Amino acid sequence: TGTVMAVTGDIAHVDFVNKKQGTAALISLPFSALSLIKRPAATRELKLVTLDALFSMRPPPALVEGMTFCGNLVVIYGPPGCGKTFLAISIAMSVATGADWYGRKVTKGCVIYIAGEGLSGLGKRVKAWAADPIADPTVAPWTNLYAIGDAVPLLEAESLEALLAKLGELPEKPVL
């Protein structure tokens, strides 16, 4: 099943979960494609929550302190050329490396970046993000970032299953 996690311009970032394989993926696709995703019939039981239970719920862990939490919907919106992609890369790199994001603590973890604009400019943008040149991208903390530049037809079950299977090969579950 898929849950919209964020929208960047006209790109929706959808969290897909494969419960059978225990894998998940945060995937970007054109916002207009969301209406084409086949939604399964409601098979889960609805749960009634009392106000007392609601007040005692813990907030989800922060992904970026004071800004966004794991599992929350985040929108990055603006006109073309205003820096939406660089902002997304900046947050992704901070999460991947565990570096504070403009003075805000982050939850460090594995990041999957599906480059909707292609991979050709991604390396240049990552280098621009790093204050110091990246001496060796094969050692931590740079090994927490994975990029996908191939088109992934997310509306095709086989492609989505292949992507989830590939993500299942990662050494840890992605946090972003």
C-alpha positions in Angstrom: 0.0 0.0 0.0 1.1 3.6 -0.5 0.9 6.6 1.7 1.8 10.1 0.5 4.6 11.4 2.7 5.5 14.7 1.0 4.9 16.7 -2.1 7.7 18.7 -3.8 6.3 20.9 -6.5 4.4 18.5 -8.7 6.2 15.4 -7.3 4.6 13.3 -4.7 6.8 11.2 -2.3 4.9 8.0 -1.5 5.8 5.5 1.2 5.1 2.0 -0.1 5.2 -1.0 2.2 5.4 -4.6 1.3 4.3 -6.4 4.4 5.0 -9.9 3.0 8.7 -9.1 2.5 9.0 -6.6 5.3 10.4 -3.9 3.0 9.4 -0.3 2.4 10.3 2.5 0.0 9.8 6.2 -0.2 9.3 6.8 -3.9 8.8 10.0 -5.9 6.4 10.2 -8.8 4.3 12.9 -10.6 1.5 14.1 -8.3 -1.0 13.6 -11.1 -0.1 9.9 -11.1 -1.5 9.4 -7.6 -5.1 9.1 -9.0 -3.9 6.1 -11.1 -2.7 4.1 -8.2 -5.1 1.2 -7.5 -6.1 1.4 -3.9 -6.9 -1.9 -2.2 -10.4 -2.3 -0.7 -10.5 -1.4 2.9 -9.6 -4.6 4.7 -8.1 -3.2 7.9 -10.2 -2.8 11.0 -10.9 0.8 12.0 -10.0 1.6 15.6 -11.8 3.9 17.9 -9.5 5.9 20.1 -10.6 7.7 23.3 -9.4 11.2 24.1 -7.4 9.9 27.0 -5.6 7.4 24.7 -5.0 10.2 22.2 -3.5 12.5 24.8 -1.2 9.7 26.0 0.2 8.9 22.5 3.9 9.6 22.0 4.8 11.8 19.1 6.7 10.1 16.3 10.5 10.4 16.4 11.8 13.6 14.8 13.5 13.2 11.4 14.5 16.9 11.5 14.2 18.5 15.0 11.3 20.9 15.2 10.4 20.6 11.5 9.3 17.1 10.5 8.8 13.7 12.1 9.2 10.2 10.8 6.1 9.3 8.8 4.7 12.8 8.5 3.6 14.6 5.4 6.0 17.3 4.3 5.4 19.7 1.4 8.3 21.6 -0.3 6.6 24.0 -2.7 7.8 26.9 -4.8 8.3 28.2 -8.3 10.8 26.6 -10.6 14.4 27.4 -9.8 13.8 28.5 -6.2 15.9 25.7 -4.7 13.3 22.9 -3.9 15.6 20.2 -5.1 18.7 21.6 -3.3 16.5 21.8 -0.1 15.5 18.1 -0.5 19.1 17.1 -1.1 20.3 19.2 1.8 17.8 17.4 4.2 18.6 14.0 2.6 22.4 14.5 3.1 22.0 15.7 6.7 19.9 12.6 7.5 22.4 10.3 5.6 25.4 11.8 7.4 23.8 12.6 10.8 25.0 16.3 10.4 22.7 18.9 12.0 20.5 20.6 9.5 20.9 24.3 10.0 21.3 23.8 13.8 18.6 21.2 14.0 19.3 17.7 15.1 18.4 14.9 12.6 17.7 11.2 12.9 20.7 9.6 11.1 19.9 6.8 8.8 19.9 5.3 5.3 18.4 7.6 2.6 17.1 6.6 -0.8 17.0 9.4 -3.2 15.0 8.8 -6.4 16.2 11.5 -8.7 13.1 12.7 -10.6 15.3 15.1 -12.5 17.9 12.4 -13.4 21.3 11.6 -11.9 23.4 13.9 -14.1 23.3 16.9 -11.7 23.0 15.0 -8.5 26.7 14.5 -7.9 27.4 18.2 -8.4 24.6 19.1 -6.0 25.9 16.7 -3.3 29.4 18.1 -3.7 28.0 21.6 -3.3 26.2 20.5 -0.1 29.4 19.2 1.5 31.4 22.0 3.1 34.6 20.0 2.6 35.4 18.0 -0.5 34.3 14.4 -0.1 37.6 12.6 0.2 36.3 9.0 -0.2 32.6 8.4 -0.9 33.0 4.7 -0.2 33.4 5.2 3.6 30.9 6.4 6.3 29.0 8.7 6.5 28.7 8.8 2.7 27.7 5.2 2.4 24.2 6.0 3.8 23.0 7.6 0.6 21.7 5.6 -2.3 20.4 7.2 -5.5 18.2 5.7 -8.2 18.2 7.3 -11.6 16.3 4.7 -13.6 12.6 5.2 -14.3 10.5 3.0 -12.0 7.0 2.4 -13.3 5.4 2.5 -9.9 1.9 1.8 -11.3 3.2 -1.6 -12.4 3.1 -4.1 -9.5 6.1 -6.0 -10.9 8.3 -2.9 -11.0 7.2 -1.9 -7.5 7.9 -5.3 -6.2 11.3 -5.3 -7.8 12.1 -2.0 -6.2 11.0 -3.1 -2.8 13.1 -6.3 -3.2 16.1 -4.2 -4.1 15.6 -2.0 -1.1 15.3 -5.1 1.0 19.0 -5.9 0.1 20.1 -2.7 1.8 22.1 -3.1 5.1 19.4 -1.2 7.0 15.9 0.1 6.5 15.8 3.6 5.0 14.5 6.4 7.2 14.0 8.7 4.2 
